[in-house]
Amino acid sequence: MGRKPSAVGEISEPVARWKRRAEARPEEILDAALAEFTERGFEAARMEDIAKRAGISKGGVYLYFPSKTALLEALIEAKVTPLARLAQTIAANGANDPMAALRMIAAAAAHRLGDGKVFAVPRLVISVSGRFPEIAEYYRVHVVELARGALESLIQAAMAKGALRRVDPQAAARAFIGPILFEALWTHVLRGKSVLSDPEKLVQHHFDVWLNGVEHRA
């Protein structure tokens, strides 16, 4: 006669499967939310539709995210904040060669923003910023300020080494990242032909223009 399964054995396997499923749910919910926000717009999207797309109950969504605003903030953290934190890491380790570090940040930004699902998040933030200024503020704190600080520190280090002439670091940082952001806008919103598919080419061209300008000098 075979061994009778223990009660612990009978319970532990389903519980383990449930735990694995539960741990995966926040990412699935965020993917569903991004799809709904993109297709319907942030204000028109409904929590029940997000739940349906994620394959869970509406209560399951609220278990992790109490509101659509919380969902969009979580999307910012998941999709865009990692790029800003990467810029911080590169800057923290790039003081000895700040120009190389700036190139690394430009390449990372071009690669990351070339992903339409990533750029969809700042695009959403822009679209709702007028009616939901708290979301714009969240994005500023958790993305813009982090990246700006990293860029400014590298620009200041480059000026100290004589690699760059003396300029306003904040203005230079905006001039540095602006063209890459526009390239993403051109690609994902305006549907123009882009060079984001070739980040190396984009970075090379961007650095040439950013460092040397376009004025012909004898």
N, C-alpha and C positions, 0 to 999 in steps of 0.2 A: 504493500500500500504506500503511495507516494506521500511525501512530507506535506503536511498542511501548511499553507502560507501563513506567516505571522501577520497579525494585524498591522504591525509597523511596516512590514514589507508591502502589504496591500495599499497602504496609504502613501508611503514615501514616494513611490514613482509618480503617481498622478500629481502630488504636491510639487515635485521637482519640475514636472512639465509645466504646471501652472505658473510656477515662479519664473521659469524661463520666458514664458509667454508674457507675463506681467512686466518683466524687465524690458521687453522689446516694445511694449505698447507706447510709451511716450514718443519714440521716434516715428512709429506708424501714425500716431495722432498728428504729429507735426507735419509729416508728409501729406496727410489728408487735408490738414488746415491750409497748407501752402497751395495745394491744388484748388481748394474751394475759394480761397481769397483771390487767387489769380483769375479763376474763371468767372466768379460772381462779383468780385469786389469785396473789400473788407466789411463794409456796412451791410451789404446784402447777404453775405454768407451767414448760415445758421449753424448752431452747435449740433443740432440733430443731423444735419447733412454731413458735417465733418465726422460725426460718430458713425454714420452709415458707411461712409467711404472707408473709414478705418476698420470697419467690421466689428465694432463694439457698441455697447449701449451708450446713450447720451450721458448716463450717470458715470460711465467709465471715463468719458472725457473730463467731466467735472472733478473726478477723483484726482486728476493730475493738473488740470488747468481751470481755474475758476471763472475765466472770462475769455472773450476773443482777444482782448488786449494782452492778457497773460500769454496767450498762444503766440501772438505776434512778437512779444518780447522774447519768448523762448526761441522763436525762429531767428531772431537777431543774434541771440547767443549761440545758436547752433550753426548758423550759416555764415555769418559775417564777423562776429567777434573773434573767431579763431585766426582770421587773417590779421586783425589788429594786434592780437597777442603775439603772433609770429613776428610781426614788425618790431614789437618790443624786444623779443628775444634776439633778433638779428642785430638790433641797435645796441643791446647790452653787450654783445660779443664782438661788435664791429668797430670799436673806437680806433683800433690800430690801422684799419683800412676802411674809412667811412665811405669812400666812393664805391668800393666793391660791395659794401653792405647796402648802399642805396640801390645798386643794380639788383641785388638779391630781392629786395623788397619790391622793386618794380616788376621783376619776373614773377614773383609770387602773386602780386595783385593782378597781373595780366592773366595768369593761369586761373586763379580763383574766380575772377569776375567774368572770365570767358564761359563759365558754367551758367546757363540760363536760370537754373534753379537757385543759384546763389544770388545773382543780380536781381531776381524777382523780389527779394526781401527789401533792399534799399528802394527799389521801385515802388513797392507797397508803402513804405514809410513816407516817401515823397507824396504819394497820392492821398494819404490820410492826415498829413501833418497839419493842414489847416483846421480840421475839425477835432483832431486828437493831438494837441501839442505835447501832451505827456509822452506820446510814443516817439515823437521827434526828439524830445529831450532824452529819452532813454537811449535812442540811437546815438545821439551826440556823446553821451557819457561813456557808453559801452563800446563804441566803435571809433568815432571821429577823434575824440580827445586822446585815446590810446595811440592811434596811428599818428596823429599830429605830433604828439610828444616824441615818438620814436624818430620821425623824420627830422624834426627840429634839432634833436640832439646830435644826429649824424651830420646835418648841415653845419652846425656849430663846430663839430669836431673837424670837418673838412676845411672850414675857414681857418681854424687854429693851425692846421697843418699847411696852409697855403694852397690847398687844392682848389678852393673856391675863393673868389674875391668877397669882400665884406658886403653882405646884403642883409635884408630883414629876414631872419630865419622862418618866421611864420608865413610871409608872402612867398618865400622860396619853396616852402613845403607845399603850399597850395598849388603853386605853379608846377610842382613836381607830380603830384597825384592827379591833378585836374584832367590832363589829356587822357590818362588811362581810364578814368571814370567816364569821360565823354566817349571813348572808344567802345566801352561796354554799352552805353546808352545808344550809340549809333548802331550797334550790332543787334541788341535785344529789343529795342523799342522802335527805332526808326527803320530797322531792317536793311540797313546799308551794308555794302561789302566791307568786311572787316579784316584786320590783320591779327585779331585776337587768337585766331587758330594757329598763329605762328608767334608765340610770346617772345621768342628770342629776337625775331626781326623787329617786333614792336619795341622792345626794350632798347635795341641798338639805335633805332630811329629816334626814339623818345630822348635818349641821352644826348644824341647829337644835337637835337633842337634845344633841349633844356640847358645844356652846357654852353653851346656855341651860338645859339640864336640863329636867326635867318638873315641878319644884315651882312651884306658883302663888305668885307674889310680888306683894304689894300695891304 
